[in-house]
Amino acid sequence: MDDHPEPSTLRVFVALAPPDDAKDELARALEPACTGYPRLRWNRIEDWHITLAFLGELPSTAVPLLQTVLAGRAASHPALQLSLRGGGHFDQRLLWSGIDGDLDGLHLLATDVRALVRSCGIDFRERPLQPHLTLARARRDDPTSVPQAAAGLAGFAGRPWRAEHLHLVGSNIGRGPGPIRYRDIEAWPFGTAIRPGGPGAPAGP
């Protein structure tokens, strides 16, 4: 907690978050790239999320309504079994790690969340879901570091984990100059242990 007033606007998204041990596993795999490509702008490990719906900049007054509807919807969805796998890049500028596991369940959840947000009268730019964790960005004059770092992650396969909470995440964008930092506004548990029929679900009798 701090003594700063809440910002009047927030950059908001709805997301899943890997557990700390899964993030630590990926961080260890990234150590050669962090050393080898020092010009990349690396995201903080605390900001690693799988974005389901990026809502952009919203007035802070919109947050309570989102909290109410997302809490109820999380309770109606089961947990998802996922893992972090490999790496890639967008336009040689953005380095990411891929997501494996119950991708069908992940897409269903994202579709449901996006429809729910729109039902609240909140408009946002909708893009096709490409599940990933954003890890780093390249400077404009550095076209090689990100593709090379992505190639170094090609063989990475993290352990399976369960996404057990739905997160509403907001930024400090209304607080003036300085880097944008993200924090959980709130997170809600999913309703059941794991999606029936998803990877890792128990076999039937």
Secondary structure, 3 states (H helix, E strand, C coil): CCCCCCCCEEEEEEEECCCHHHHHHHHHHCHHHHHHCCCCEECCHHHCCEEEEEEEEEEHHHHHHHHHHHHHHHHCCECEEEEEEEEEEECCCEEEEEEEECHHHHHHHHHHHHHHHHHCCCCCCCCCCCCEEEEEECCCCCCCHHHHHHHHCCCCECCCEEECEEEEEEECHHHCCCCCCEEEEEEEECCECCCCCCCCCCCCC
